[in-house]
């Protein structure tokens, strides 16, 4: 079937199938077929869920091509749908038509934007609710006249758009909608059909607006793959599952390919299949028959299938499981640690796992569980990463108003939102750009009257920023990292590890932006990966270890909250089940599901475990927890649980 899909030359195609049925491989084969038959690689767009999936697709494409064509694979555009939309909006015609700059705010920059929106006087909870409503409407690509947003939401949208235009920025939720509108317009006629072939993997993960953009970018062919049971949830993404399910119903002459069976370990596939009969899962997408994949040379002696291991405490789990992993890797002739992934429930667990793995002598990357630019900008000593990023942004582009907005907000209880809003009013009244207005205010000598409230505050910030720029404008590489205060900060570790030493501020900023918004794995084959389940889409691993496999983590505690409605709990449970099933199905040979039975109550509450009861033990209050309900849902497909100490004894690790 995959060979048939690879050679399909019709206009529209849909490829569906169970987990590990070969959907992504079908797109890889199609892409390789096109290149080998003389199609220009630059005429092919491959859309995937995230940067990890893009990285994995590129690797598979290189393996699928003969040596003389591997270079051509680099010219194939492999990116997310959001990136494709941003590229469309970055063209001069689109900028002129939309009047917008597609500079997407990251999460830390968005928080400053949110603080500024509070100046309109709305209660923060209502403000977030309206923003969520507007985001859903944009992602859903509903006609603007049918939003029925209400006066308050309409005013908020107008105010937010005004702020973003002045700063030369855009929200991630806006980009696909604006790109789709542009591509449909007369101004976007030349941009429509920019790619002869658009291949969209996991089409169910894209929003309606993103799906529309991808369809409008295809000239000769669009081929989509998907499985509704593998829809990955991601905050703010708003996947449009109906766009995949009804793909052939709303279009003519769509060729539908249904892939039968699956490739992998029968026990792992059976576990995934069992979960596909629960909640809102579609049992039509069950693999059933499994074609086993042979292990790589040197790994034949490693255990296979699904293991369930129970430990006493989280500390016991991390200590014992990393010992076990060390033993397994040492037993391979040519261990490729990058073929092993440790799946964690949250960022805190990722940090603990990374620390313990390093103690065992592993090289580790936690890019799959990387955090954002954390910290409180109201206290610069508690937001070192954001301060360093802002300094880098100013050095890369001294006119970047997003960087200046952050710079002017540090160390103030209200991030100087009132002063910044006054600056925007002043700029518009004077017919100045925002940068020109800040420059004028910063260089002015005020008399008794300020041009707007607290203008002196921004003037002081401007002058301190100019002093920093003057002192550090020529710095490069490691000297530059020191100047911005990024040395030793975890958020900059990935970039620092790959530095040569002569990078400019612009180059480092591009690398850091990618590390924050679109992290990828290091290409080193001897690095263990740590990942959240929702970031596993489009990847595969020989061995997978799921740690903290308890209720409250898998699924999250909100799935059990008694104060929520049944509908809300079910919605969260269904979403968590899809993430869990889609994640564990990425294991080809060995899947280890590890859990513990108790934890100190303070840790349990702080990390939102689902506590069954509390008991006193050796003077400590201990929370009793239970294994993930997904194991009980799997029924006979779930493995028999083995005690952690018994496992260690079996391998002589006590």
Steps between C-alpha positions, in 0.01 A plus 500: 500500500780745584651454152158579350473816710853604404411482130154664530483802271140611553398838635370396845588210729424402857700234685356358821595216728565384854799593712829388342322397179748688278321829437808718537705249306251531215569874481873438518466253211289747301754777554792274403309382190446859385867591543621186326269574207643845444266728695675804643543446875415866565155437346410264788360611836472250784291622793542332840385555857819635658875542451575154640276345236670714234843381614386137496345538153820645354701207639260246353500678166880492484494127571243448224709669232810372319831660597509729196165658593541547875600862441173561316312403816629815668307713252164347592312736732411302815333717763192553713182645355555812711845547347349465154244770584769731637704455180198602292447811712867591483486572127485871404159465332353344812649763729352772283160331480472420872690794642658257745843360580501122570732522801337244731507574874649226715337416833704748706437782253132407496487550877612863458233541232243357740607739776454790260150384407401522867519879471158497330350420840355154445528243778797269422281190499253655256788629291650153466158358419447749218849439364432126502174557315670713235782246464251218441317703237823579315622140516158376393514734201144612551381798290560819694137604466384183676713526813230671709776602736316783669603861541759435772679227299484707180657795682765272647586363156532850356716613792722190484544537124597864542767405758642224284513716188689773682754251633539308174382174650237231464336230711547137400123464474472784250755383245314206339174699474673801345700277264187317385317829440795635304533187285130522414521867406590655167822627656599145587436351157869458421562331833223241458635167389854595600588132533425241237461235771384540859532194722336547841575249774258460794253736335267462799745699714466821299242770562237575237688815400827305467333230291358770274844656449652163405226429248540845342876453468463178297504524122512148354437280802419496868537174692398480866545229760338455836326309773243665730624290792843657465386860522756661729376770735708812536395813679367757257526275196128426445536197268219460246441126496198534268732637233660158479191285559300685232788565263350290221141596581547870427720449193457315174715219368699434816690170495483342846765250605439296816815339637440164666685363801806648668877466523664451839479281806168310533470566874547874460251519214251289699524746791438794266211316333338432838502871583337570162178342628460746789338843531465692176756285316397363160525120504511502118865600532626185670808334354419136571765318297859590581816457297790470745806718438840337542734656751823663390816293510646490850165559671350153454548408865304795640152441646200564274131566546333688784622505860320649799723577798389615845727690738450626851569874460595739217858495627505119481354515150755744361790321669394149396376577151816685401707207632293268283543721194875517559515122514305463175717750314821341626377168362498629141804469277447841339242675712313782330356678800303737275276203416378514861249752633396564859146637507424732791173651626624854556799733499588432865527128436711569192752691711520219757535230234768697316700546820485130587588384148805724499607343829482164322741626237250574222506796268148638505276743312177619659400706196173306482401637839664842471341783689431851379680814611385462856519751781330812629593811296397717795825385661787470251699284744223238469480513120863472392421306182245756382737789578781328306266432207384863499857630502582268212195626310608862542852425381367308198261782406516825702167607346305187605206636697412164653845488659466863612159426650652223711798716594271779619292265712759339724500568876161665516195359676278575200775463235457871419193423287346841567815679384525285188137562409567871537794465262276335240244783524780754473644327190166500321425860593838615372495285187811309612592135498518347843880489482519866399271592789710309753817654357354850523382445856830343600710784365274780624576721798166533676393816670220504751263315268541154347352430154303216662470340841828348626693581185810552717491129591528400134765764441715344773448154353591628153825653621601188693427293189709730284788475747482121480494507119795737478714281725416167337411567134815333365501190720477155345478137601589412858580861586151589385346224715686638801393857424131411498531287814408172331786291637378210711131558422322179399289673233822586310681167550399350165622804308821524702581135430491556122685833490818550300594823671467773238119519477341842466208610715264443209625145449476415871153649521378285211645191670345588835161581345499155341604338830208669675224470242612204286748289697659196333728219611875516471623283212730307736394130492631450853257727682192375686185701427256627764159598368141585588248267331342776288835569335543144371284547193683395183784326687587140591736333750637152553458530877265719699486547878192675639575627852245614757227293336239587765162670519550875514786476250360260238225630492535839666311572821240718328353179359390411854401839646164468676428871458496459122204381295485146366537637150815694585659204679420272209642751253827518690515122549442439129770751407748348746423149377574599141829659605597192701402250232665699223814532708552140611423374149825664384698223675613241244646228723494568876247703698555536876214646704635600839310627802537547877255443785558799729667840523542770760177695520663837428654366177173330403300820543757720329517274195123429496501124551159343556515409870297198611561550872757639743683310772774574751825313451816556704383845598418601142165544332495271198256516209385162370462499121388242246620383159361677196140407427612444141666176613172369639318616185738289292372188677668180385731699270667657804804312631530339841664743740844412634654643816793732447722320751430166334600650165825633644573163660443325166768717341733495801448869571394489867 
